[in-house]
Amino acid sequence: MSISSSSGLPLGLDDKALNDLTASLSSQQLVWLSGYLYGRATDATSTSAAAAPAQQALSAAVATPAPAPAVAPPRLTILYGSQTGNSKKIALQTAEAARQRGLEPTVRDMNEYPTRALASEQQLLVITSTQGEGEPPIAAEDLHKFLLGPRAPKLPALRYSVLALGDKSYVQFCQTGIEFDERLAALGAQRLTERVDCDVAYQESAAEWADRVLDVLAQEVATATPQTGPSTGATLAQAAASGSNGGSQADISAFRVAAPAATPAVQHDETPIEATLLEKIQLNGRGSAKETYHLEFSLEGSGLQYEPGDALMVQPHNRPELVADVLQAGRFEASTPVKFKGEELDLTTALTERLELSVLTRDVLERYAALAPQHPTLHEALAGTPQLQAFLYGRDVVDLLTQFPADLSAQQLATVLRPLPARAYSIASSLSAYPDEVHLTVSAVRYETNGRQKHGACSVYQADHLNIGDTARVWVDRSEYFKLPQDPATDIIMVGPGTGVAPFRAFVQERAETGATGRNWLVFGNPEFTTDFLYQTEWQQHLKQGTLSRLDLAFSRDQAEKIYVQHRLLEQAPQVFKWLEDGAHFYVCGDKTRMAADVRKALLTIIQQQSGQDSEYAAEYLKQLKKQRRYLEDVY
Amino acid sequence: MSDTPKLSEVELIKTASNYLRGTLADSLANPITGALNPDDTQLIKFHGSYQQADRDLDSERKRQRLEPLYSLMIRVRVPGGIATPTQWLRMDELAEKFGNNTLKLTTRQTFQLHGVLKRNLKKTIHGFNQVLMDSIAGCGDVNRNVMCNPNPYQSEVHEQVYAASKRISSHLTPRTSAYWELWLDGEQQHISAPAEGVEDDEPIYGRTYLPRKFKIALAIPPHNDTDVFSNDLGLIAIEEDGVLLGFNVAIGGGMGMTFGMPETYPRLADIIGFVPTDKVVDLCEKVVTIQRDWGNRENRKFSRLKYTLDRLGLDTFTTELNKRLGYDLEPARPYEFKSSGDAFGWTTGTDGSQHLTLFIEGGRVADRPGHALKTALREIAAFHTGDFRLTGNQNLIIANVGPEHHLSVQATLVKHGIEVAGSNLSGLRRGALACVALNTCSLAFAEAERYLPQLLTRLEESLKTYNLTQDDIVLRVTGCPNGCARPYLGEIGLVGRSVGRYNLYLGASFNGDRLNKLYKEMLDEDGLIETLNPIFADYVENRELGERFGDFTIRKGYVQAPTQGLDFHA
């Protein structure tokens, strides 16, 4: 940014001084600040008539977001625990919405949040996701442990509300959010509003939660403060940013503005586009037990942008065979009209394009059980987590309708089932290498349970039904942290067996295209060398050109004893440790339950061995790597 | 123009290889690729192996971002073609464990395993060695497997000729300890294990080995089943009352040629004299070393002994040979070859032992539906007390079957659907040879082994029409002109030009002493049948008593009889 000297800056406030003052501010903070200054400049009744020196005003603005009204409002902290960046995104949007209401929020990342600060919080909005089987995101681990542990302080003065992000296809849905919520209550804190649990498509519920809790807070401020008119910086900032002329903001939601459906592309990358499939290749050689596809979609003309590390959301259609099975199992008429989310559709279309059929979740079972009281088994399954897990495993909607028949109408079915969610795939390409394209590496999920062949809804949609020339509905899901290091000279170690190799293809392409000087080390694994070495010839080329420095391979079935990626890491322990000591980032992508856990364990062993310290030291070392965002996972 | 010869690429690789080591150890340890370093693909041949790829899958795998499906063919030397039941069982097991679960019996009496992945190569070679077999010099610019008529029914003479072939084989085996080092972990017993404190040395070959491959075969008249004249050095056994006196020496045979290069050609060996049995090993060494010194090392297309001879003249060569021998070869003795094929079914030897010659289509020992040949032979090997003999025609003799096992051998074969006498087969099928060709041979332009059975089925319709089904006619098919199945010695020779197209050669003799000649080019299957049908008709109608098909096509002028390699293309 450069400001012309002809703009008449006061003495001592030149370009450099302004830059120094604002260097640490984020773009959002800068936007806010510009609004604030604009407000100061245009509001004749402002207290700034006293003409405090500009520098003083700036410092004040940066330190405390707005000039204090007559009665100091309670502190408002928005605290997020984010793995993929969604919680962070919501936190920032919530903060923006708060400012629009004249509130002065501080946004904090749990990753950097000193646990002792908790005791002095007054109003706390907690936004956190849940990982896997109910674990907190890495960034929230410390706070979570502290809060749930015996050292947590009593918090009678605290008022709070929790927004929990999760995925209903997991049994421990939103577990971390639930734990935060219940524990804060147990420590004596008061709920501002009830906790909201969000499924994968979180935008709408998150916006509603934010509106509700912020309205409560804004109302309190309004009643406690004499009406001084819209004179706060925040209000003006909003006016400046949105181009509207202020007025009452209570009913304006930042979320509604940002929500894809409401207005054109505020976050362009999250707007679905119809992408044409350019190429589809089965990557596994003949005789492989695996079935992995490489897909190339065209982004031409869409303006859709992404970075290596981001995921592509793909909206599947259910297989026609599965839809037919559902119709038959429930004896539904294919063309029956049903209402779904305010839309009138025939049942076949709803089943094909709108409703989840492959995976059963707790909420679906609850709604179904309520309509089928004649099946005690369903109610027993809902009694506890282990029973529920056992019941849901491998069962789909057809199994449910067949094994526990209930006389549902087509409309009831549409209401019982959950919306068909899009699935996220780690992007396997770099726009620098393939402008206007996005590539995916998709493993077709097929298995047999309950005597029926089951298919992964989205993987098999792409494997079997999406042909070259067809279009699919896709959008980008930004990854906040699983990104290449800022510094191109930083080394990276990438552990990506199976389809976990996808983002690393993007990473290496990007670093090759941009001439990054950091070394790239890939550890890949799969069952067999001859058939399952995904992108083999590309890696060979990268090795030859030096854009891949090391490639270690673990083919589990090529010898009597099973060798996996963690074994290769252990074999290379001195090198792994040396790279880490030299500042390397360590990435893991792929299977969560076994692989990622085994890799973590191997890494702990390596750190302990190579440092000559104990296991506690190793655990702390790994924890620091995580906190510094140098140990990053994209696991599923 | 400089007089300094510009050595061929392979010569440079050999020179730099430190007695065939090259970077093979690194190649084997590299997990990123199933291939060897490019230079090592030349050196691995000396260790008995060719790097190949499944050509059927090349374009598919390229699209799949997978490298070609590389594997190694390993050729196991079996001097004289005789293997013990233990050795047979081991080959059977290694084929299943590391290969494509088939064994190829080659036209040079060796076993070939196909489809061995790089990571399993060492274990496989290890496995041979444990049963006293090896693959060293299976391929490469050295003396290859020494062939010998496996004929067990002339047992006394055979014993002596076989002994000579083994002596020749071991005398000409490379001495480098690279084989022992790379494959046997420098531990197991092997001829290549170095004596303490002795540096690597190749007393016969030198550090650059021969300019090109070198082939030796021994034959016992009247059988020419080893096709002696197709070898660089052919030795024809001369006996008197069951005692081996020595050999007629024939030099300069070789099959290979290159399309579009008329200066390359197949050539039959010339008989230059007679050598007594006790001097035969020395004679072999001298022929080999003259070729070592005189052979062309600039252009591998002209490196074989046949070109050395035609370049310098037979006389110049024999003069040098006599000089190096220290004596003049005696004049050749009379002999007579009657056939180059195998006779199938049971026979009894002069010592009363029983032998069964089995027809092996394309030399491929495999289990196929209703025809579990590999299983049958494995079961037989488990009780058989005699031996197994690989013939030069890709067939197998189960030799010296104990009288108590005669019925079990018979029953085992029948149980697995193997026709014992082969009498239900046409004469054409029984005598047919095919090289491996597609999908693994990198040189092939066209199909051979995989295609031969179906081509024969088409041809058999014609034979039936002309009532020639039981006539023995020698048919040989190769996928390229390099000559592995000795196509230029077929009464009908088919040499692949491109997929589905063959050059048709006619007129070789039934006993392997006359080359055939090009009759028609670029025929597809229908074209072949249409071309051959009138000749078959003519043959049935107009052949003289006992006249062979090859001789007939010459007499009737379908082709001119070639007198020697140089006029092969004339």
Interface residues (C-beta under 8 A of the other chain):
Chain A: I281 Q282 L283 N284 G285 R286 H294 F529 T530 T531 F533 L534 Y535 Q536 T537 E538 W539 Q540 L543 L551 L553 D558 Q559
Chain B: P31 I32 T33 G34 L57 E60 R61 K62 R63 Q64 R65 L66 E67 L69 L117 R119
